């Protein structure tokens, strides 16, 4: 086997490793985008639950004040 053939095999292997790494980076980037989207969705959901809970507590306080002022 000549040096040229070995050189071509090594170059092909190197390109294969390079493209494999690029593919993995792209896949990881896509996974991170999906995780970020899910986190944002989750934070919006938590924020809505918090706001609903605070509104409910405020309504309960108003009801208690109303009842107390009638006595």
C-alpha positions in Angstrom: 0.0 0.0 0.0 1.5 3.3 -1.0 1.8 6.4 1.1 -0.7 8.2 -1.2 -3.4 5.5 -0.5 -2.8 5.7 3.2 -3.0 9.4 3.1 -6.3 9.3 1.3 -7.7 6.7 3.8 -6.6 9.0 6.7 -8.1 12.1 5.0 -11.4 10.2 4.4 -11.5 9.1 8.0 -10.8 12.6 9.1 -13.6 14.0 7.0 -15.9 11.3 8.3 -15.1 12.3 11.9 -15.5 16.0 11.1 -18.9 15.5 9.5 -20.0 13.2 12.4 -19.1 15.9 14.9 -20.9 18.6 12.9 -24.0 16.3 12.8 -23.9 15.8 16.5 -23.5 19.5 17.2 -26.5 20.2 15.0 -28.5 17.6 16.8 -27.5 18.9 20.2 -28.4 22.5 19.1 -31.8 21.3 18.0 -32.3 19.5 21.3 -31.3 22.7 23.2 -33.8 24.7 21.2 -36.6 22.2 22.1 -35.6 22.3 25.7 -35.6 26.1 25.7 -39.0 26.2 24.1 -40.4 23.7 26.7 -38.9 25.7 29.5 -40.5 28.9 28.3 -43.8 27.2 27.9 -43.5 25.8 31.4 -42.6 29.2 32.8 -45.7 30.8 31.1 -47.8 28.0 32.6 -46.4 28.6 36.1 -46.9 32.3 35.8 -50.5 31.9 34.8 -51.1 29.5 37.7 -49.5 32.0 40.1 -51.6 34.9 38.7 -54.8 32.8 39.0 -53.9 31.9 42.5 -53.2 35.5 43.5 -56.5 36.6 41.9 -58.3 33.9 43.9 -56.6 35.0 47.1 -57.4 38.7 46.5 -61.1 37.7 45.8 -61.2 35.7 49.1 -59.7 38.7 51.0 -62.3 41.0 49.5 -65.1 38.6 50.4 -63.7 38.3 54.0 -63.5 42.2 54.3 -67.1 42.4 52.9 -68.4 39.9 55.5 -66.5 41.6 58.3 -67.8 45.0 57.5 -71.4 43.8 57.5 -71.1 42.6 61.1 
